[in-house]
Amino acid sequence: MKISIITVGKLKEKYLKQGIAEYTKRLGAYATIDLIEVPDEKAPENLSEADMTIVKQKEGERILSKISPDTHVITLEIGGKQLTSEQLAKQLDQLATYGKSKIAFVIGGSLGLSERVMKRSDFALSFSKMTFPHQLMKLVLLEQVYRAFRINRGEPYHK
């Protein structure tokens, strides 16, 4: 299975880089992991709704350019469906069973995802109703994907 994690913006925080590197290394035993960062759109703090839409559209085009037509896309959205770790594991297992070997998880920028990216999504996943920094979500997502592979293989993992 090939898993891409597409995020907006460059990761700067050392502690997040270390955690992401650790889980990427661990996941290497189960899947090919491709971490893709697309540039965020520079914008001032106080944006109008129209300006926010334009920023999301530009970031969305960059995201979509990294997704091939045969990729199963899972977007992280506050309004998405919340799953338990076991449910996420089952979903990944079913995708593999039905021949979906390319999966892309998409984490938007600080303003969220464009309409086009959300329409391209095959499944909207939510980790919480709370808002988290998108770079922190990258680490949390990698940990949950790792946990899913461990669950699916019947391997021990702390609960």
Secondary structure, 3 states (H helix, E strand, C coil): CEEEEEEECCCCCHHHHHHHHHHHHHHCCCCEEEEEEECCCCCCCCCCHHHHHHHHHHHHHHHHCCCCCCCEEEEEEEEEEECCHHHHHHHHHHHHHCCCCEEEEEECECCECCHHHHHHCCEEEECCCCCCCHHHHHHHHHHHHHHHHHHHCCCCCCC
